[in-house]
Amino acid sequence: MELTSRLLSFWHEPGKKCRDLCRYLRTLTLFTVGLCMVVGCTDPRFALLLKGYEHSEAGDDSSALACYTAGIRLDSTFSDAYLNRGIIYLHRGQLSLAIPELNSAIRYDPGSTGAYRARAAALKAALNRLSSPDSCLIDLSVQRTSRLATAVLLFRDLTKLITLDPYDVAALGDRIECAWELGDCESMQQDLDRALRMAPDDVWLLNRRGRLRFELGMYRDAVNDYTQALLACDTCVYLMYNRALALIEQGEPGEALEDLNRVLTDDPEDGPAWYARGRCFVMLGKVSQGETCLEKATSLGVSDAPLLLGRLRP
């Protein structure tokens, strides 16, 4: 369970995921080479693979690349060498070089989970770059088209990876986020239910399913998900805030206030929480207290707060 939670957290830590993924795949390379040595394989390609691995472990990626390139010269279909070159470029953040290498690795070994996992990581890194406000694509329509195209490719790779390894919870977590990007609520719901069967107390999964159910208007189910997540992490204030919003939509402002009070105890300058608290008081008929909260939210830059204040003060 702990491993599952750690893997799923990687979506929010792309740099950490890349480093851990590269380490994991390099370990697989060492295992492959070691197995060949045990059975007496003298294939020079694998000797180069081992030498490249040793250079990578020593931090000498340039020498490692030279070894992998030499292996490809011996055999242009040597998928492991393409994979390891792709991993190095991925680790460096050189996505335009990494993806073609990983394409070749998959072309010559269509059943390689490592290659699909690495290419999915590269596509996800590309998607994160396209989603950044600092993206080099100034034209927003082009940026969105590029994001959607990349998300479709990523979804396909993750689907293939899950087909090869149905218990890859990290890939499921990534596909959940990809489905969110694509607006594919049905796929997202199916993957969330599937992942939660494997990791029923995972806070990230429960929060994500709660958010999806909230967006779909399933407020009672969303409250249940947030409540279950809080049983596993009773100090997660973002879960309290999310549950409060669902309770408000469900018509239970009194219970929502309890959560919002805890959120504001943790961060008295949380503008959205002040706005939600103001809504609760208004729903309870305590308009004066609601106005005080909305004024605070307005001072903290919540754009909807003055609009609601304006309706309360004709």
Rosetta blueprint (number, residue, H / E / L):
1 M L
2 E H
3 L H
4 T H
5 S H
6 R H
7 L H
8 L H
9 S H
10 F H
11 W H
12 H H
13 E L
14 P H
15 G H
16 K H
17 K H
18 C H
19 R H
20 D H
21 L H
22 C H
23 R H
24 Y H
25 L H
26 R H
27 T H
28 L H
29 T H
30 L H
31 F H
32 T H
33 V H
34 G H
35 L H
36 C H
37 M H
38 V H
39 V L
40 G L
41 C L
42 T L
43 D L
44 P H
45 R H
46 F H
47 A H
48 L H
49 L H
50 L H
51 K H
52 G H
53 Y H
54 E H
55 H H
56 S H
57 E H
58 A L
59 G L
60 D L
61 D H
62 S H
63 S H
64 A H
65 L H
66 A H
67 C H
68 Y H
69 T H
70 A H
71 G H
72 I H
73 R H
74 L H
75 D L
76 S L
77 T L
78 F L
79 S H
80 D H
81 A H
82 Y H
83 L H
84 N H
85 R H
86 G H
87 I H
88 I H
89 Y H
90 L H
91 H H
92 R H
93 G L
94 Q L
95 L H
96 S H
97 L H
98 A H
99 I H
100 P H
101 E H
102 L H
103 N H
104 S H
105 A H
106 I H
107 R H
108 Y H
109 D L
110 P L
111 G L
112 S L
113 T H
114 G H
115 A H
116 Y H
117 R H
118 A H
119 R H
120 A H
121 A H
122 A H
123 L H
124 K H
125 A H
126 A H
127 L H
128 N H
129 R H
130 L H
131 S H
132 S L
133 P L
134 D L
135 S L
136 C L
137 L L
138 I L
139 D L
140 L H
141 S H
142 V H
143 Q H
144 R H
145 T H
146 S H
147 R H
148 L H
149 A H
150 T H
151 A H
152 V H
153 L H
154 L H
155 F H
156 R H
157 D H
158 L H
159 T H
160 K H
161 L H
162 I H
163 T H
164 L H
165 D L
166 P L
167 Y L
168 D L
169 V H
170 A H
171 A H
172 L H
173 G H
174 D H
175 R H
176 I H
177 E H
178 C H
179 A H
180 W H
181 E H
182 L H
183 G L
184 D L
185 C H
186 E H
187 S H
188 M H
189 Q H
190 Q H
191 D H
192 L H
193 D H
194 R H
195 A H
196 L H
197 R H
198 M H
199 A L
200 P L
201 D L
202 D L
203 V H
204 W H
205 L H
206 L H
207 N H
208 R H
209 R H
210 G H
211 R H
212 L H
213 R H
214 F H
215 E H
216 L L
217 G L
218 M L
219 Y H
220 R H
221 D H
222 A H
223 V H
224 N H
225 D H
226 Y H
227 T H
228 Q H
229 A H
230 L H
231 L H
232 A H
233 C L
234 D L
235 T L
236 C L
237 V H
238 Y H
239 L H
240 M H
241 Y H
242 N H
243 R H
244 A H
245 L H
246 A H
247 L H
248 I H
249 E H
250 Q L
251 G L
252 E L
253 P H
254 G H
255 E H
256 A H
257 L H
258 E H
259 D H
260 L H
261 N H
262 R H
263 V H
264 L H
265 T H
266 D H
267 D L
268 P L
269 E L
270 D L
271 G H
272 P H
273 A H
274 W H
275 Y H
276 A H
277 R H
278 G H
279 R H
280 C H
281 F H
282 V H
283 M H
284 L L
285 G L
286 K L
287 V H
288 S H
289 Q H
290 G H
291 E H
292 T H
293 C H
294 L H
295 E H
296 K H
297 A H
298 T H
299 S H
300 L L
301 G L
302 V L
303 S L
304 D H
305 A H
306 P H
307 L H
308 L H
309 L H
310 G H
311 R H
312 L H
313 R L
314 P L
